[in-house]
Amino acid sequence: MLKSYVVIAFRNIRRNLSYAFLNVFGLTLGIAACLVIFLIVRNELGYDTYNTKANRTYRVTLHALDFNANVSLAIIPAIRTDFPELEATTQVFYRRDAVVKVGDNRYSEKSYAFADEQINKVFDYHWLTGDANTALQQPNSVVLTETIAKKYFGKQNAMGQVINLDNRLNLKVTGIIQDLPGNTSLPLEFMVSLASIQKNLEGAMHNFWAIPGASYAYIVIPPNYSIHQLEKKMPGFIKKNWGIDIAKAAVMPLQPLKEIHFDQRYINNIVTPTSRDTYWALVGVALLIIITACINFINLATAQAIRRSKEVGVRKVLGATRSQLIRQFMGETTVLVLISVILGVLLCATFLTQAGKWMSINIDTSQLLQPIVMSWIATITLLVILLAGLYPSFIQSAFQPVDSLKNKAGVSSRGLTLRKSLVIAQFAISQILIVGTLVVAHQMDFFENQDLGFNKEAVISVNLPDQVKREVFKQQLESYPGVKDLSFSSGAPSYNDSFTSFSSPELGFTKDNVTEVKFIDEKYTDMFQLKMLAGEKIIKKNEKDTTHHVVINETMLQALGMHDPQKAINKHVILNGNQNSTIIGVVQDFQSESKHKKRRACVLEYSADNLFAASIRIQPTSMSKTIAYIGKQWSKLFPDNLFQYEFIDEHIAAMYKQEQKVYTAFQLFSYIAILIGCLGLYGLIAFAASQRTKEVGIRKVLGASLYSIVNLFTREFIFLIGIAFLIAAPLGYYVMHNWLQNFAYHINIGPGIFIIAIGTSFLIAGITIAYQAIKAATINPTKSLRNE
């Protein structure tokens, strides 16, 4: 019997290839999309879970003005003294943009860290060679990842070899570890022993507020140890080591390792955090896609059922029971679904690596063979068979033999209502996805192009390895016509890695707060077109001048309890606990970090010793030629260093890398859902056309025009689209409004987005309906009436 069902299923598929193609194509797209989303979400929600002690690992953070992932290098030594019961503690000083020299070859690397020997007790690194307990114990030691070791030394044994880091440190390779998984909050290509730079950090080893950029502290608590009890002890810990004033101004939250990738309160993370809701939204998209695909199947199968009514009648006359017919039709559904699953998995495997690149996620085809993934494929297969097959099977098996043989078989009004409801659901899904895609697109545009407070166009940023040659570099560039403007600083407006405390007893602001500090030259304000609200710009000062003049931003002005910029001039603030500085100007707020956070207090100050970054505005008409010239001059001045630059607008875009992933996903999967929805609409129109063949023929005989026949089919579906919009608009607004609340600055969802959504739905539906309606209207009436 089973063999008979399968044979009949294949015969019917072969007999109705167009129907089978539409079903298989829709299900294939749906299953492939769901599988890709599953792998993406699994990867993203699995951040740091490769660590066996992840549930007991915490990052020590700082909360003063806001939540800061960076802490002073003084924290971990004090924790080790005061809390010896902790299983492990480690300090990590994360760095970017290293120049590594191996023999005569030089390499540009993007991520490494200085770390102490206890890092291997906190994070689960798979050591290929070397002693995990001692590899980072001695100064000038380095541990390489497997890929980097092969990159530097090929097939040679890397152990004991020496590499040079930034022309400053000669490092001996003392270990090699397996490459880290892509979903780690601490990605790195190699680790250097913290002892290698210990002497350079002595000044920061005791000052609570001396917080280097990208300085992280981690602890592992013993099993059955109360993290809440430890958190209660932290205020006393701060008071004991740094005094009551700091204990009043700051707290040190202990952030679970597995929450780092999702906690958007924190600034200065290595990987920008993204809300879990974002990935659950992707799961929702996957669910909508598979529902849409199943709706397609139901609509197409129901339309096909009318054509198979005689077959059902004959089978019932010959003694077939309803349960046998249900099994037969479910068998056909199973065959179609299995074909779709196989093709869907193959399609997923074909484009998975490319999807990973689009989303900047490390996923590959090998993950398809993992047991959990294969179990998910089996589950989705069973669910699709049940969702897509049960209703059509019951409809087809319910035809009465007499009506079927007389061509009077039809579908009840209840069935028509259900199918219309399914089409409304499809359009609602499509419109929600269109609204979501448009909102994310507008927000991405807002991130990168609006309200930055400074001019970022055609500016590259270059770090100087040697400030002694700064003036020579400046003269060479200023004389070149392709260089429009040039400024030296500790970083362009969108770069921030220097923070300190500030207070102002003069203004009654006695407790320390946190401010960003930018050291700039006299050209910085004009080059970036910062708007002065009061006072003077920063000017170059004599090296013997020991006074400190600063320009503050609007946010600091408000933090000091003032609203009139003019009243702040010649007032004083104390920076870093002891630097008395005179306010000479107030500048309008500018965006120094992502719009996830509100703009913070910022101080601009001249300091010749801290102007290690060059910002160069290039004439747009000669960009490539000018960058080549800058690189040539760079190589002459700094022959031991690689010329590395970054466009500021690209740096700003990188702040929203996680959001760009979401935008890419919304685009890709929304298009797929809309395409599948078009197939479903095509199926319902085909069903309507097959039921109204005689009516169309009679209307044509009586003189009906093509327009009136197209309008006959169109009116009903315009009504359905309108109902779908009434459902989709509030749902889309609710979902996207909540998503926008993750950002301190965001767009407002205006009516234009909803107008585009419903307009797009009408356009898609119009094209689909017009095709089927015109096809029905152009059939010769004699054929329509004879076939009826």
N, C-alpha and C positions, 0 to 999 in steps of 0.2 A: 504493500500500500504506500509506504513512504517513497519507494522508488517511483511509483506512479505519479505521486504529487510533484516530485522533482522534475520528472520528464515533462509533465503537463506545464509546469511553471516555465521551463525553458522554451517550450513551444509557444506559449503565450507571449513571452518576452520577445521572441523572434518575430512573432506575428505583429506585434505593436512596438516596433523599435523606437519610434519617436516618443511614445509615452515612457518606455523604459529608459531612454536616454535622459529625458527631463528629470525623472525621478532619481536615477543614479547620479546625474550631474549635480543636482541640488544636495543630495545626501553626502556625496563625496566632498563637496566644498564645506558643508557643515561639519562633517566629522574631522576633516583635516584642520579646519579652523579651531575646533574645540580641542583637538589634540595639541596644537601649537600653544594655545592659551594655557592648557593644563601644564605644559612643560615650563612656560614662562612664569606662571604663578608659583609653581612648585619651586623653581629656582629662587624667585624673589622672596617668598615667604620662608625659605630655608636658610636665610643669611646667618652665618656663624654656627649653624647647627652641626657642622662637621667636628666641632670641638666637643669632646666627651664630657668636659666639665663646664659646658656652656651655662647650665642651670645654676652653677655656683660661682660664676665669674661676673665681676662688676667693674665698671669704669668709674673711677673717682673723678667727679666733675666739680664745677664751680657755679654758684648762683649768687651773683651780686646784683648788677643791673638787669641781667638776663641769664639764661642758661648757657654756659660756656663749656665746651668739651675739653678745652685746654686748661692745664693747671701748672703751677710752678714746679720746677725740678726739685724743690725742697720737700715736696709732699711725701714721696715714697720713702726716703730715708727716715722721716719722722714716723710714718706709719709702721715701718719695720721695728722701730724701737718701742713704740707704744702698744702695738698689737702683735706680739710675737706668735700668737696662736693662729694667725692666718696661714693657710696652706702655701700660698705663693703670692708674691707681689712683683711687679715689674714696671719700669719706666721706659717709655718709648718716645724717642724724639724723631718725628717723621719728617722726611725731606723729599723734595722734588727736583727735577732738572739737574741731575748729576752728569759730570763728564768723567768717564772712566777710561784710563789709558792702560792698554795691555800690550807690552812691547811697542811696536810702532803704530798700532791701531788705536783709534779713539772711538768711543761709543757715547751716545747721548741716551741716558736712562731717565725714566720719569718717576720712579717711586722706589725709595729705599728707606731704611730707618736705622738710627743708632739705638741700640737696646742692650740691656744688661743680661747676664747669664740666666736669669730666672724666667725669661720670656718663654722658654721651652716648657716650663712648668705651668704656664698659663694657657698657651695655645698648642694645639696638637699638630706639630710639624712632623712629617714623615722623614726621618733622617736616613739618607742613603749612605753617607760616609761622615765620619767625625764623631766626637763625643758631645752629645747634646748638653751635658752638664758643665763642660769647660770650654766649649768652642768660642764663646763670647766673653770669656773671663779676662783675658789679657788684652792690653792695649794693642791697636793696629791688627785686629783680627777681623775677618769677614767670612760670613756664611752665604753661599750663593744658592739660588734656586737651580734646579736641574737644567732648565732651558738656558739660563744665563751662563751657566758653566760650559755648556756645549757651544754657546755663541762665542765665548772668549777663548776657549781652549780646544774646541773640536773634540776629537777622540782621545786627546791627551788626558792624563790624570790631572785634574785641577787641584787636588790637595797639595798644599805646600807652595803653590804658585803665588806670585805677587802681582797685585793690581794697584794702580794709582788712582786716587779719588780727588777730583777737582784740583790737581796739581799741588795738593797739600799733604795727603796721607798716603803712605805706602802700606798696603794692607795684605797680610798673609791669609790665604784661604785655609780655614780650619774646619770647614764642614760644607756639605751639600745636602739640601733638602728637596723633596719633591715639590713641584709647582703647586702653589696654593689654588684652591678652588675659586671660581669667579665670584661666588657669593660670600665674600668675606669683607668685613668692615675695616680690615687692616691689610689691604693689598700691598705687596712689596716684591721686589725683584732680588734684593739681597739685604743682609743685615750686617751692620758694623758694630763692633763692641763700643758701648757707651764710654768705656774707660779711655777710648782713643781721643775723646775731646773733653775729658773731665776737667782738665786745667782751664780750658777756655770758658767753662761754665761755673767756675767757683763763685763768681759774683752773684749768680742766680740760685745758688744752692741753699740759701737761707732766707731770701726775700719772698714773702708770700705773694706779693703783687708783681714780681718779676716773672712774667709768663711768656716764654718764647712761643711763637706760632707753631702749632702742630705738636705740642708736648702733651702726651697722654699717659695716664697712670691706670694700671689694672690690678685688681686683687682677686684672689680665689679664696672663698671661705671654706672651712672644713664641712664635711657632711653633718647634718643636723644642727648646724650653727645658725643662730638667729640673726639675719641681716638687719632686722628692725632694731634689735638691741645695739648693734654696731652703729647704726645711723643715729641713735639717741646719744651715743658717746662722742659723735663728731664735733658738736659745739664745744665741749670740754677739751677735746683734742686741739682744736684751733686756738682756744684761749690759752691753753698751757704753752703751746709752742710759739704763738705770734701775738698774744696779748688780747685784752678784752675788746679793744676798739675794732680790731679785725673780726673778732668773733661776732660782734654786733652787726658788722657790715656785710658779712658773707657767710654762706652755708655751703656745705660740700655734699650734694646728693650722690648717692651710689646708684649708678645707672646699670640695669641688667644688660649683659652683653647681647642677648638676643633681641633687645629693644633698640639697640643703637641705630639700626637701619630704618626704623620706623618712627623714632621720636623726633618730631620736627621742631621741638622747642629749642634744640641746641644749635649753636653756631660752630663754625670751624671743624666740621666733620670732614674726614677724608673723602667719603662717599656721601653725597647729599641725601639726607633721609627722605623717605616717601611714606605717606600714610598707608597703613594696611588697607584702608578703605579703597584706595586706588586699585589694588590688586583684586579685592573682592568685587569691585565694579567690573573688572575684566572677566571674572567668573560669571557675573551676571550677563555680560555680553555673550559669553560662550553659551549660556543657557538659552538666551534669546535666539541665538543662531540655530541651535539644534531644534528648538521649538518651531522656528520658522521653517526649517527643512522638513520637519514632520508634518506641519500644516500643508506644505506643498504636496507631500505624498498623499495625504488624505484627500485634498481637493482633486488632484489628478486621478487618484484611484476611484473616487466617486464618479467623476466624469466618465472614466473608462467603464464603470459598472453598467451604465445604461447600454453601452454597446455590447456588453456581454450578457444581457438579460436572457437572450434566447438560449445561450449555453447553459445558464442556470436552470431555465425551464426544462430543457431536455434532460439534464442530469437528475432533476427532481422526479420527472416522469419515469425515469429508468430506475428510481428507487434510492437515489442519494439522499441522505439525511442532512439536516442543517449543520450538525456538528462536523460531518465529513466535508461539507462545502467550506466551513470556516477553516478547517485544517488545510484544505487545498489553497485557499486564498492567503492564509498566514504563511503557508509554504512558499508561495510566490513572493510575498513580502520579505521573507527570510532570505531567499536567494538574492533579491535586489539589494537588501541591506548588506549582506555579506560581500557582494561585489563592491558596493559602495565603501565598505570598511577597508577592504583590501586596497582599493584605489586611493582612498583617503589617507591610509598609512603611507602608501608609496608617494603620494603628493606631499605629505608632511615631510617625509624623509628627503625628498628632492629639494624643498625650499627651506628646511629647518635651519641650516647653517646661515643662509641669507637672511632669514628672519631674525636670527640671533645677532647678526651684524647690524641690521636696521634698528634693533632694540638695544644694542650694546650689551647683550647678555650672552654668557658662555653656555650655549646649549648645542648639542650635536646629535647625530643619528644614533650613536651608541646608547643614548638614554632610552631609546624606544624599546630596547631589549631588557630593560630593568624590570624585575617582577612587579613592582607597584604600577609601572606604566602599562604593562601588558594586562594587569588586572583591571585597570581603568578602561582600556580598550574593550575588554570583554564585557564590562559593565555597561558601557555606553552602547555597545552593539545590542545587548539584550533590551535596554530601555528604548532604543529607537525602534526595534522590531515591535515591541508592545505598543508604543505611542503611535507609530505610523500604520500598524497593521490591523489593530483590533476593530476600529470603527468601520473602515472600508469592508472588512471581512463580514461583519454583522450586517451591513447594508446590503452587500451583494448576495448574501445567503438568504435574505429575507424576501426576495422577490417571489411572488406567487406564480406557479407554472403556467396557468391559463393566461394571465396578463403578460407574462414574459413572452410566450409564443405568439400572442396577438400584437406584440410591439407596444403594449400599454404599460410596460413597467416604468415606473418613475420613482421619485424620491419624495418622501413625505415632507410636509411643511416644516416639521421639526428638524429634518435633515437640512433643508434650505436655510433655516434660521441658524443652525450650527455652523454651516459653511460661511454664511455671511459674518457670523461672529468671529470665525477664524481669520477671515480677510481683514476685518477691523483690527484684530490683534496683530496681524502682520504689518498693517500700515502704522499702527501705534508704535510697534517696535522700531520700524524704519524711521519714523519721525523722532522718536526719543534718541536714536543713535545719531541722526542728522543734527539735532539740537546739541547733543554732547560733543560731537566733532567740531561744530562751529564755535561753541563756547571755549573749548580747549585751544582752538586755533587763534581766537581773539586774545585769549589770555597769554599765549606764547608770544604773540605780536606785542602785547603790552609789556611783557617781561623785557624784551630785547630792544624795543624801539621808543618807548614813551617814558617821559617824566624821569629821566636819569639825573637831571640837574647839571650835566656837563656834556661837552661835545666829544663823542668817541670816534667820529668818522676818520678813517684812513690813518689811524695811529697804531704804531707797533711799540711793544715794550721789550726792552733788552736789559738784562742784568749785567752789571759791570764786574768782572773778576778782580779788577785792580783800580781803585779810585785815584791812585797817583797819576794815571794817564788820562783822567777824565777830561781835563782841559784840552789836551791834544786831540782827543776824540771829538770834543765839542767843536774845535776850530775846523777840523776836517769836514764835519758834517754841515756846519753852518755856511760854508763856502760853496756847497754843492746846490745847484738850482732846484733839484728834485726834492730837497728837504725844505718843507714849508715852515716848520717850527720844531723847537727842541727844548726839553726841560728835563732836569735831573731831580730825583726824589727818592723816597723810600718805597714808592709804589704809585702807580696811576690811581685815579679815584676809585676804580672798581677792584683794587687790590687792598686787602687789609690783613695784616699779621702782627701789628704792634699795638698793645693795649697797656694802659696804666691806670692808676687811681687819680682821682681829682677831688678837691674840696675847695671851699672858699669861706674861711672864717669871717672875712670882711663883709660878705653878703649873708652871713648867718647860715651858710651851708657847711656844717662842721663834720658830718660823717663822710667817709670816703665812698665814692662811687666809681664807676668804670668808664673810661673814655678810650676811643681809638686815637692813636697819634700818627700823623703823617708828617714826615720831615720833607720839606720842599724847598726849591730854589725860588728866585725872584720872578721867574717866567711861568711858573706853574699855573697861577690863577688866570692869566691871560690866555695861555695856550689851551686850557680846557674850558675856557669861557665860564668860569665860576662867577656867580653873581654876588657882588659885594652889597650888603644891606646897610652897612655903616662902617666908618673908620677907614683904615689903610690896608693895603695888601702887604704880604710878607716881602721884605727886602733883604738883600744880601748884607750880612754884617761882618765886621772885622773879627778875625779869629781871636783877638785879645779882648773883645767885648764879652763880658760875662753876664750881661743882662739877658733875660729871656722875654721875647715878645711873641705873642701867639695870636692867631685868628681862630675864633671858635665858630661853630655852626649853630643854626637855629635851635636844634635839639638841646645842645648844651646851654644855650641862653635860657631856654625854658626850664631846664633842670636846675639852674641857679636862681630860679624864681623871678625872672625878668621877662618882659614881653617887648619892650622898646629897645631895639638894637643900639641906639645912640647912648642909652644909659649904661651900657656895658663897657664902653670905651674907657680905658685907664683903670678899670677895676682889676682885681688880682685873683688868680687861682693858683692853688698849690698842686703840682703834678708829681706823681711818684713819691709822695710823702714829704718831699723836701725842696722841690724846685718851685720857687716863687716866680710866677710868670705874669706879665702885664698884658691884658687884652688890648690889642690895637685895632681889631676889626672883627666884624661878624659877617659870615658868608652864608648864603642860602644853602639849605640842605641839598646834598647830592647823594646818589646811591652808591655806597661803597661795598655793598654785598647784595645778595639776592633779595627779592621782594617777599620772601617767606617771612622776613623779620622787619619790624619797623626801624626806621633810620635811627642810628644811635648818636650819642654825643661824640664829637670829633674835634680834635685840636690840630691846627696847622702851625708848623714851627720850622724856622731855618736851622739846619745843623749840617755843616759841611762834611762831617764825618759819617753821615748816614744817607748820603745821596748816591746809593749804589744801583739805582735803576734809571735807565734812560727811556723817556717817552718821546717818540719821533713821529711828527705828523708829515705824511708824504703827499706830494702832489699826485692827485689821482691819475693824471694823464701819463705819468712816467713811473708807475709803481714798481713794476718788475725791475726796471733798470736801476732805480734808486736803491731798492733792497740789495741788489747785486753789488752796487757801489759800497753800501754800508758794510756788507759782509766782507768785501775786499779790504777796506780800511781796518775793520775789526781784526782780521787775520794778521795784518801787519803789526798791530799793536799788541795783540794777545795770541801769539802763534801756538801756544799750548792749550788753547781753549777752542771749543767748537762754537761757531756763531749760531745762536738759537734766539729766535724772536717769536712773539705772539701778538697777533692783532687783538686789540682790546675788545672789539665786538665779538670775536671768537671766544675770548675769555668770559665775557658776559653770558654768551650762549651756553658755555659749559656749566655755568651755575644752575642751569635748568635742564641738565642732562636727563634727570629722572622724569621731569615733566615732558621732555621731548620723547622719551620712551612711550609715555602714556598717549601722547598725541599721535605718534606713529601707529600704535596699536589701535587706537580709536579709528584712525583713517582706514587702515588695512581691513579690520574686521567689520567696520560699518559698511564698507563697499561690498564685502562678501554677503553680509546680511541683506543689504538692499538688492543685490543681484538674485539671491535666493528668493526674496520676496517677489521680485518680478516674475520668477518662474511660477510661484504660487498664484499670482494674479492671472498669468497666462492660462493656468490650469482651470481657474474658475470661469474665465471668459470662454474657454473652449467648451466647458460644461454647459454654460448658458447658450452658446451658439448651437451645440448639438441638440439641446432641448427645443430651440426655437427655429429650427430649420424650416419647418412648414410655415410658421408665422411669417418669417422673412420672405419666403417665396410668395405667399399670398399678398403681402404688402407691396412687393415689387410688381406683381401682376396688376394691382390696383393703382400703380403709378407712384409709389413712394420713391423719394429721391435717396441718393447715397447718404446725404447729410442726415436725413430723418432716421435712417436705419442705424447710422453710427450713433446718433443721439439717443436712440432706443436703448442701446447697450450702455451708454455713458452715464445717463441720469442716475441710475441705481448706484453706480460705483462712486460718483461724486458725493452722494449722500453718505456712503460708507466711509470715505476718506474724511468727511467732515466730522463724523462721530469719532473716528480714530484720533483726529486732532484734538478734540475735546478731552480725550483720555490722555494723550501724549503730552500736551502742553503743560498741565500742572505737574505731572510726574517728572518730565524732563527738567522743568524749572526747579523742582524740589531737589532732585539728585545733583544737578550742577551747581545750584546755590550752595549746598552743603560742601561740595568739592572746593569751591572758591574760598570757603572760610578757612582753608589751610594756609592762606597767604595773607600777610599783613596788608598788601596792596593788590587790588584785583579790579577787574572790569565789573560793570553792572550789566545784568542780562536784560537787554532791551527787546522791544517787540519785533525789531528787524530780524532777529534770529529765528523767531517763530514763523514770521512771514516767509522767510527763505525755506524753512522746513516744510511747511504745507505747500508752498509753491513747487518745491522739488517733488513732493509726493504726487501732486496733480500732473506734473510733467511726465514722471515715470509712468503713472497710471494711464495718462492720455496716450502715450506712445504704444503701450501694451494693448490697451483696449482698441485703439484705432486699427492696429494691425489685424486683430481677430475680427473686428466688426466689418472692416472693409472686405476681408476675406469671405465672410459670410454673405455680405451684400452683393458681391460680384459673382456669386454662384448662379448659374442659369436656373431661373425659377422652375422650369420643367423638371430639371433634375432634382431640385429640392422637394417638389410635390410628389414626384414618382417614388423617391427614396423613402418618403414618409409613408 
